[in-house]
Amino acid sequence: MSRSGLDKALYDIVAGKQARDSFVSDTSGFLGRYRLDADERAAVGGIDLPALRDRGANPMLLWGLWMTFGDRSLPGYLAELRGGHTLSIRKESKNG
């Protein structure tokens, strides 16, 4: 587990437009810059909020991901955390 790498990657995606654009356009290349294990890479790359939560990601960064890629509603966020997979952006089709 590399929680500091996980939180750093999430922070960069949420806080920086350039990092976010890099994440969207070349997910594998972006994630390669961080100390993440294979499960963490899959969770970040797929924006899998329940898996990220279970890996110990900072809850405020999860909320930030939701506000960045989700519908910005609390009910939607809670549904996503319950495994609803409601995000409009799903990285599986864009993994670079």
C-alpha distances in whole Angstrom, upper triangle without the diagonal:
4,6,9,9,9,11,13,14,15,17,19,19,21,23,24,27,26,23,23,26,24,21,24,26,23,20,19,20,19,15,16,16,12,9,8,7,10,9,8,11,13,13,14,16,18,17,16,16,16,13,11,13,11,8,9,11,14,17,19,17,17,21,21,20,23,25,25,25,26,30,29,30,29,30,28,25,25,26,23,20,22,22,25,24,27,25,28,26,24,22,22,26,25,22,24
4,6,5,6,9,10,11,12,14,16,17,19,20,21,24,23,20,20,23,21,19,22,24,21,18,17,18,16,13,13,13,9,6,6,7,11,10,8,11,14,13,13,15,17,17,17,17,17,14,12,13,13,9,10,10,13,16,18,15,16,20,20,19,22,24,23,23,25,29,28,29,28,30,28,24,25,26,23,21,24,23,26,24,27,25,27,25,23,21,22,25,24,21,22
4,5,5,6,8,10,10,12,14,15,16,18,19,22,22,19,19,23,21,19,22,24,22,19,18,19,17,14,15,14,11,9,8,10,13,12,9,12,14,12,12,15,17,16,15,15,15,13,10,11,11,8,7,7,9,12,14,12,13,17,17,16,19,21,21,21,23,26,25,26,25,27,25,22,22,24,21,19,21,21,24,23,25,23,26,24,22,21,22,26,24,22,23
4,5,5,6,9,10,10,12,14,15,16,17,21,21,17,18,22,20,18,21,23,22,19,19,19,16,14,15,13,9,8,9,12,15,15,11,13,16,15,13,17,19,17,18,17,18,16,13,14,14,11,10,9,10,13,14,12,14,17,17,17,20,21,21,22,24,27,26,27,26,28,27,23,24,26,23,21,24,24,27,25,27,25,27,25,24,22,24,27,25,23,24
4,6,5,6,9,10,11,12,14,15,16,19,18,15,16,19,17,15,18,20,18,15,15,15,12,10,11,9,6,5,6,9,12,13,9,10,14,13,11,14,16,15,16,16,18,15,12,14,15,12,11,10,11,15,16,13,14,18,17,16,19,21,20,20,23,26,25,27,27,29,27,23,25,26,23,21,24,24,26,24,26,23,25,23,22,19,21,24,22,19,20
4,5,5,6,9,10,11,12,14,15,18,18,14,15,18,16,14,17,19,17,14,14,15,12,10,12,11,8,7,6,9,11,11,7,9,11,10,8,11,13,12,13,12,14,12,8,11,12,9,9,7,9,12,13,10,11,15,14,13,16,18,17,18,19,23,22,24,23,25,23,20,21,22,19,17,21,20,22,20,22,20,22,20,19,17,19,22,20,18,19
4,5,5,6,9,10,10,12,14,17,17,14,14,18,17,15,18,20,19,16,17,17,14,12,14,13,10,10,10,13,15,14,10,12,14,12,10,13,15,13,14,13,15,13,10,11,13,10,9,6,6,10,10,7,9,12,12,11,15,16,16,17,19,22,20,22,22,24,22,19,20,22,19,17,21,21,23,21,22,20,22,20,20,18,21,24,22,20,21
4,5,5,6,9,10,10,11,15,15,11,13,16,15,13,16,19,17,15,16,15,12,11,13,10,8,9,10,14,16,16,12,13,16,14,11,14,17,15,16,16,18,16,13,15,16,14,13,10,10,13,12,10,12,15,13,13,16,17,16,18,20,23,22,24,24,26,25,21,23,25,22,20,24,23,25,23,24,22,23,21,21,19,21,24,21,20,20
4,5,5,6,9,10,11,13,13,9,10,13,12,10,13,15,14,11,12,12,9,7,10,9,7,9,9,12,14,14,10,10,13,11,8,10,13,12,14,14,16,15,12,14,16,13,13,10,11,14,13,10,11,14,12,11,15,16,14,15,18,21,21,23,23,25,23,20,22,23,20,19,23,22,23,21,22,19,20,18,17,15,18,20,18,16,17
4,5,5,6,8,10,12,13,10,9,13,13,10,13,16,15,12,14,15,11,10,13,12,10,12,11,14,15,14,11,11,13,11,8,10,12,10,12,11,14,13,10,12,14,12,12,8,9,11,10,6,8,10,9,8,11,12,11,12,15,18,17,20,19,22,19,16,19,20,17,16,20,19,20,18,19,16,18,16,16,14,17,20,18,17,18
4,5,5,6,8,11,12,10,10,14,14,12,15,17,17,15,17,17,13,12,15,13,12,14,14,17,19,18,14,14,17,15,11,14,16,13,15,14,17,16,13,14,17,15,14,10,9,11,9,6,9,11,8,9,12,13,11,14,16,19,17,20,20,23,21,18,20,22,19,18,22,22,23,21,21,18,20,18,19,17,21,23,20,20,20
4,6,5,5,8,9,6,7,11,10,9,12,15,14,13,15,14,10,11,13,11,11,13,14,18,19,19,15,14,17,15,12,13,16,14,17,16,19,18,15,17,20,18,17,13,13,15,13,10,12,14,11,10,14,14,12,14,17,20,19,22,22,25,23,20,23,24,21,21,25,24,25,22,22,19,20,18,18,17,20,22,19,18,18
4,6,6,7,8,6,5,8,9,7,9,12,12,11,13,13,10,10,14,12,12,15,15,18,18,18,14,13,15,13,10,11,13,11,14,14,17,17,14,16,19,17,17,13,13,14,13,9,11,12,9,8,11,11,9,10,14,17,16,19,20,23,20,18,21,22,18,19,22,21,22,19,19,16,16,14,15,13,17,18,16,15,16
4,6,8,10,8,7,11,12,10,12,15,16,14,17,17,13,14,17,16,15,18,17,20,21,20,16,16,17,15,12,13,15,12,15,14,17,17,14,16,19,18,17,13,12,12,10,7,9,9,6,6,9,9,7,9,12,15,13,17,17,20,18,15,19,20,17,18,21,21,21,19,18,15,16,14,16,15,19,20,18,18,19
4,7,9,8,8,11,13,12,14,17,17,16,19,18,15,16,18,16,16,19,19,22,23,23,19,19,20,18,15,17,18,15,18,17,21,21,17,19,22,20,19,15,14,15,12,9,12,12,8,10,13,11,9,13,15,18,16,19,20,23,21,19,22,24,21,21,25,24,25,23,22,19,20,18,19,19,22,24,21,21,21
4,6,5,6,9,10,10,12,14,15,15,17,16,13,15,17,15,15,19,19,23,24,23,20,19,21,19,16,16,19,16,20,19,23,23,19,21,24,23,22,18,17,18,15,13,15,15,11,12,15,13,11,14,17,19,18,22,23,26,23,21,24,26,23,23,27,26,27,24,23,20,20,18,19,18,22,23,20,20,20
4,5,5,6,8,10,10,12,14,14,17,16,13,15,18,16,17,21,21,24,25,25,21,20,21,20,17,17,18,17,20,20,24,24,21,23,26,25,24,20,20,20,18,15,17,17,13,13,15,14,10,13,16,18,18,21,23,26,23,22,25,26,23,24,28,27,26,24,23,19,18,16,18,17,21,21,18,18,18
4,5,5,6,9,10,11,12,13,15,13,11,14,16,14,16,19,20,23,24,24,21,19,21,21,17,16,19,18,21,22,25,25,22,25,27,25,25,22,21,22,20,17,19,19,16,15,18,17,14,15,19,21,21,25,26,29,26,24,28,29,26,26,30,29,28,25,25,21,20,18,19,17,21,21,17,17,16
4,5,5,6,9,10,10,10,13,11,8,10,13,11,12,16,16,20,20,21,18,16,18,17,13,13,16,15,18,19,22,21,19,21,24,22,22,18,18,20,18,15,16,17,14,13,16,16,13,14,18,21,20,24,25,27,25,23,26,27,23,24,27,26,26,23,23,19,19,16,17,15,18,19,16,15,15
4,5,5,6,9,10,10,13,12,9,11,14,13,14,18,17,20,20,20,17,15,16,16,12,12,14,12,16,17,20,20,17,20,23,21,21,18,18,19,17,13,14,15,12,10,13,13,9,10,14,17,17,21,22,24,21,20,23,24,20,21,25,23,23,20,20,16,16,13,14,12,16,17,13,14,14
4,5,5,6,8,9,13,12,10,12,15,15,16,20,19,22,22,22,20,17,18,18,14,13,15,14,18,19,23,22,20,23,26,24,25,21,21,22,20,17,18,19,15,13,16,15,12,12,16,19,19,23,25,27,23,22,26,26,23,24,27,25,25,22,21,17,16,13,14,13,16,16,12,13,13
4,5,5,6,7,10,8,6,10,12,11,13,17,17,20,19,20,18,15,16,17,13,12,15,15,18,20,23,22,20,23,25,23,24,21,21,23,21,18,19,20,17,15,18,18,14,14,18,21,22,25,27,29,26,24,27,27,24,25,28,26,26,23,22,19,18,15,15,13,15,15,12,11,10
4,6,5,5,8,8,5,7,10,11,12,15,14,17,16,17,14,12,13,13,10,8,11,11,14,16,19,18,16,19,22,20,21,18,19,20,19,15,16,17,15,12,15,16,12,12,16,19,20,23,24,26,23,21,24,24,20,21,24,22,22,19,19,16,16,12,12,9,12,13,10,9,9
4,6,6,10,10,9,11,14,14,16,19,18,20,18,19,17,14,14,14,11,9,11,11,15,16,20,19,18,21,23,22,23,20,21,21,21,17,17,18,16,13,15,15,12,11,14,17,19,22,24,25,21,20,23,23,20,21,24,22,21,18,18,14,13,9,10,8,11,11,7,8,9
4,6,9,9,9,12,13,15,17,20,19,21,20,20,19,15,16,17,14,11,13,14,18,20,23,22,21,24,26,25,26,23,24,25,24,21,20,22,19,16,19,19,15,14,18,21,22,25,27,29,25,24,27,27,23,25,27,25,25,21,21,17,16,12,12,10,12,11,7,8,7
4,6,5,6,9,10,12,14,17,16,18,17,18,16,13,14,15,13,10,13,14,17,20,23,21,20,23,25,23,25,22,24,25,24,21,21,23,20,17,20,21,17,16,20,23,24,27,29,30,27,25,28,28,24,25,28,25,25,22,22,19,18,14,13,10,12,11,8,7,5
4,6,5,6,8,10,12,14,13,15,13,14,13,9,10,12,9,6,9,11,14,16,19,17,16,20,21,19,21,19,20,22,22,18,18,20,18,15,17,19,16,15,18,21,23,25,27,28,24,23,25,25,21,22,24,22,22,19,20,17,16,13,11,8,10,11,7,5,5
4,5,5,6,9,11,13,12,13,11,13,12,8,10,12,10,8,11,13,15,18,21,18,17,21,22,19,21,19,22,24,24,20,20,23,21,18,20,22,19,18,21,25,26,29,29,30,27,25,28,27,23,24,26,23,24,21,22,20,20,16,14,10,11,12,10,6,5
4,6,5,7,10,13,13,14,14,16,14,11,13,15,13,11,14,16,18,21,23,21,19,23,24,22,23,21,23,25,25,21,21,24,22,19,22,23,20,20,23,26,27,30,31,33,29,27,30,30,26,26,29,27,27,24,25,22,22,18,17,13,14,15,12,9,7
4,5,6,8,11,11,14,14,16,13,10,13,14,11,9,13,14,17,18,21,19,17,21,22,19,21,18,20,22,21,17,18,21,18,16,19,20,17,17,20,24,24,27,28,30,27,25,27,27,24,24,27,25,26,22,23,20,20,17,16,13,15,16,12,10,9
4,5,6,8,8,10,10,12,10,7,10,11,8,8,11,12,14,16,19,16,14,18,19,16,18,15,18,20,20,16,17,20,18,15,19,20,18,17,20,24,24,27,28,29,26,24,26,26,22,22,25,23,24,21,23,20,20,17,16,12,14,16,13,10,10
4,6,8,8,10,11,13,11,9,12,14,12,11,15,16,18,20,22,19,17,21,21,18,20,18,20,23,23,19,20,23,21,19,22,24,21,21,24,28,28,31,31,33,30,27,29,30,26,26,28,26,28,25,26,23,24,20,19,15,16,18,15,12,11
4,7,9,12,13,15,13,11,14,15,13,13,17,17,19,21,23,20,18,21,22,19,20,18,19,22,22,18,20,23,20,19,22,24,21,21,24,28,28,31,31,33,30,28,30,30,27,26,29,28,29,26,28,25,25,22,21,17,19,21,18,15,14
4,6,9,11,13,10,9,13,13,11,12,16,16,17,18,20,18,15,18,19,15,16,14,16,19,19,16,17,20,19,17,21,22,20,21,24,27,27,29,29,31,29,26,28,28,25,24,27,25,27,25,26,24,25,22,20,17,19,21,19,16,16
4,7,10,12,9,9,13,14,12,14,17,17,18,19,20,17,15,17,18,14,15,14,16,19,20,17,18,22,21,19,23,24,23,23,25,29,29,31,30,32,30,27,28,29,25,24,27,26,28,26,28,25,27,24,22,19,21,23,21,18,18
4,7,8,6,6,9,10,9,11,14,14,15,16,17,14,12,15,15,11,13,12,15,18,19,16,17,20,19,18,21,23,21,21,23,27,27,29,28,30,27,24,25,26,23,21,24,22,25,22,25,23,24,21,20,17,18,21,19,16,17
4,6,5,6,9,10,11,12,14,15,15,16,17,13,12,15,14,11,13,14,17,20,21,19,18,22,22,20,22,25,24,23,25,29,29,30,30,30,28,25,26,26,23,21,23,22,24,22,25,23,25,22,20,18,17,21,20,16,18
4,5,5,6,9,10,10,12,14,13,16,16,12,12,16,15,12,15,15,19,21,23,20,19,23,22,20,22,25,23,22,24,28,28,30,29,30,27,25,26,25,22,21,22,20,23,20,23,22,24,21,18,15,15,18,17,14,15
4,5,5,6,9,10,10,12,11,13,12,9,9,12,11,9,12,13,16,18,20,18,16,20,20,18,20,23,22,20,22,25,26,27,26,27,24,22,22,22,19,17,19,17,19,17,21,19,22,19,16,15,14,18,18,15,17
4,5,5,6,8,10,10,10,11,12,8,7,11,10,8,10,10,13,15,17,14,14,17,17,15,17,20,19,18,20,23,24,25,24,25,23,20,21,21,18,16,18,17,19,17,20,18,21,18,16,14,14,18,17,14,16
4,5,5,6,8,10,10,13,14,11,10,14,14,11,14,13,16,18,19,16,15,18,18,15,18,20,19,17,19,23,24,26,26,26,24,21,22,22,19,18,20,18,20,17,20,18,19,16,14,11,12,15,14,11,13
4,6,5,6,8,8,11,12,9,10,13,13,12,15,14,17,18,20,17,15,18,18,15,17,20,18,17,18,22,23,25,24,25,22,20,21,20,16,16,18,15,17,15,17,16,17,15,12,9,9,13,13,10,13
4,6,5,6,5,7,9,6,6,10,10,9,12,11,14,15,16,14,12,15,15,12,14,17,16,14,16,19,20,21,21,21,19,16,17,17,13,13,15,13,15,12,15,14,16,14,11,10,11,14,14,12,15
4,5,5,6,8,11,9,7,11,12,11,12,10,13,14,15,11,10,14,13,10,12,15,13,12,14,18,19,21,21,21,19,16,18,18,14,14,17,15,16,14,16,13,15,12,11,9,11,14,13,11,13
4,6,8,11,13,11,10,14,15,14,16,14,16,17,18,15,13,16,15,12,14,17,14,12,15,18,20,22,22,23,20,18,20,19,16,16,18,16,17,14,15,13,14,11,9,6,7,10,9,7,10
4,5,9,11,10,10,13,14,14,16,14,17,17,18,15,13,15,15,12,13,16,14,11,13,16,18,20,20,20,17,15,17,16,13,14,15,13,13,10,12,10,12,9,6,5,6,9,9,9,12
4,6,9,9,8,11,13,13,14,12,14,14,15,12,9,12,12,8,9,12,11,9,10,14,15,17,17,17,14,12,14,14,10,11,14,11,12,9,11,8,11,8,7,7,9,12,12,12,15
4,6,5,6,9,10,11,13,11,14,13,15,13,10,12,13,10,10,14,14,11,12,15,16,17,17,17,14,12,13,12,8,9,11,8,10,8,10,9,12,11,9,9,11,14,14,14,17
4,5,5,6,8,10,11,9,11,10,12,10,7,9,11,8,8,12,13,11,11,14,14,15,14,14,12,9,10,10,7,6,9,8,10,9,11,10,13,13,12,13,14,17,18,17,20
4,5,5,6,9,10,10,12,11,14,13,9,12,14,12,12,15,16,15,14,17,17,17,15,15,13,10,10,10,7,5,7,6,9,9,12,12,16,16,14,15,16,19,20,20,23
4,5,5,6,9,9,12,12,15,13,11,14,15,13,14,17,18,16,16,19,19,20,18,18,17,14,14,14,11,9,10,9,12,11,14,14,18,16,14,14,15,19,19,18,21
4,5,5,7,6,9,9,12,10,8,11,13,11,12,15,15,15,15,18,18,19,18,18,17,13,14,15,12,10,12,12,14,13,15,14,18,16,15,14,16,19,19,18,20
4,5,5,5,8,7,10,10,7,11,13,12,12,16,17,16,16,19,18,18,16,17,16,12,12,14,11,8,11,11,14,14,16,16,19,18,17,18,19,22,22,21,24
4,5,7,10,10,14,13,11,14,17,15,16,19,20,19,19,22,21,21,19,20,18,15,14,15,13,10,12,12,15,15,18,18,22,21,19,19,20,23,24,22,25
4,6,9,11,14,13,11,15,16,15,17,20,20,20,20,23,23,23,21,22,21,18,17,18,16,13,15,15,18,17,20,19,23,21,19,19,19,23,23,21,23
4,6,8,11,11,10,13,15,15,16,19,20,20,20,23,22,22,20,22,21,17,17,19,16,13,16,16,19,19,21,20,24,22,21,21,22,26,25,23,26
4,6,9,7,7,11,12,11,13,16,16,17,17,20,19,20,18,20,19,15,16,18,15,13,16,16,19,18,19,18,21,20,19,18,20,24,23,21,23
4,6,5,7,9,10,11,13,14,15,17,17,20,18,19,17,19,19,15,16,18,16,14,17,18,20,19,20,19,22,21,21,21,23,26,25,24,26
4,5,5,6,9,10,11,12,14,15,15,17,15,16,13,16,15,12,12,15,13,11,14,16,17,17,18,17,20,20,20,20,23,26,25,24,27
4,5,5,6,9,10,10,12,14,14,16,14,15,13,16,16,12,13,17,15,13,17,18,19,19,19,17,20,20,20,21,24,26,25,25,27
4,5,5,6,9,10,10,12,13,16,14,15,15,17,16,12,14,17,14,13,17,17,19,17,18,16,18,17,18,18,21,23,22,21,23
4,5,5,6,9,10,11,11,13,12,13,12,14,13,9,11,13,11,9,13,14,15,14,14,13,16,15,15,16,19,21,20,20,23
4,5,5,6,9,10,9,11,9,10,9,12,11,8,10,13,11,10,14,15,15,15,14,13,15,15,17,18,21,23,22,22,25
4,5,5,6,9,9,12,9,12,12,15,13,10,13,16,13,13,17,17,18,16,15,13,15,14,16,17,20,22,21,21,23
4,5,5,6,7,11,10,12,13,15,12,10,13,14,11,12,15,15,15,13,13,10,12,11,12,13,16,18,17,17,20
4,5,5,5,7,6,9,9,11,9,6,10,11,9,10,13,13,13,11,10,8,10,11,12,14,17,19,18,19,22
4,6,6,7,5,8,10,12,10,9,12,14,12,13,17,17,16,15,13,10,12,12,15,16,20,21,20,21,23
4,6,8,8,11,13,15,13,11,15,16,14,15,19,18,17,15,13,10,11,10,13,14,17,18,17,18,20
4,7,8,11,13,15,11,11,14,14,12,14,17,16,14,12,10,7,7,6,9,11,14,15,14,16,18
4,5,8,10,11,8,7,11,11,9,12,14,14,12,10,8,5,7,8,10,13,16,17,17,19,21
4,6,9,9,7,8,11,11,10,13,15,15,13,12,9,7,8,10,13,16,19,20,20,22,24
4,7,9,7,7,11,12,11,13,16,16,15,14,11,10,11,13,16,18,21,22,22,24,26
4,6,5,6,9,10,11,12,14,16,14,14,11,11,13,15,18,21,23,24,25,26,29
4,5,5,6,9,10,11,12,14,13,14,12,13,15,17,19,22,24,26,26,28,30
4,5,5,6,9,10,11,13,11,13,11,12,15,18,19,22,24,26,26,28,31
4,5,5,6,9,10,11,8,10,7,9,11,14,15,18,20,22,23,24,27
4,5,5,6,9,10,9,10,9,9,12,14,15,17,20,22,22,23,26
4,5,5,6,9,9,11,10,12,15,17,17,20,22,24,25,26,29
4,5,5,7,5,8,8,10,13,15,16,19,20,22,23,24,28
4,5,5,5,5,6,8,11,13,12,15,16,19,20,21,24
4,5,7,8,10,11,15,15,15,17,18,21,22,22,25
4,6,9,10,13,16,17,16,19,19,22,24,24,27
4,6,8,11,14,15,13,16,16,19,21,21,24
4,5,9,12,13,13,15,16,18,20,21,25
4,6,9,10,9,12,12,14,16,17,21
4,6,9,9,13,14,15,17,19,22
4,5,7,10,12,13,14,16,19
4,6,10,12,12,13,15,18
4,6,9,9,9,12,15
4,6,7,8,10,13
4,5,5,6,9
4,6,6,9
4,6,9
4,6
4
